[in-house]
C-alpha cells in the first residue's frame, strides 16, 4: 500500500493510518463523506470517530475489512443521556 493510501484529509488536516487503525477523534466531523480518502482504505480494521458530531452512519461500505468502529454520539433530546459511547464490532455476513 502506498503512503498516499495511508492518509485521509478532513478540514485540511492530514490523518495517518497506523497498523490499519485510523483515529479522527474530537474534530467536529459531521458527515463521514467529508473525510477525503477514506474510501481508499480498504484494509482498514479500526476506525475511531469518537467525540464528533456524526448523526448518520453511512459511507463505510468500501471498508470491507472494518472490524471496529468507535463512536461517541451526543444527544440533545430532553430526558436522554447527554452522550453515550459505543464500540461496534462488525462481522462479515455469510454468503
Buried (B, 14 or more C-beta within 10 A) or exposed (E): EEEEEBBBEBEEEEBEBEEBEBBBEEBEBEEBEEBBBBBBBEBBBBBBBBBBEBEEEEBBEEBEEBBEBBBBBEEEEEEEEEEEEEEEEBEEEEE
